[in-house]
């Protein structure tokens, strides 16, 4: 998506806490996407799980 100034935004990446221009393992991205599609999964829970997988913090 682009804002009115022409800057690109990725709402799903922003919602789960991925930082722009940072490299993540394909396995982390696939697992994060899989978690986001689990029935009952909220954006907040998917974000926390993805941060754990990316080594940002432990639960």
Secondary structure, DSSP 8 states (H G I E B T S, - for coil): -B-TTS-B--HHHHHHT--TT----HHHHHHHHHHHTSTT--HHHHHHHHHHHTTS---
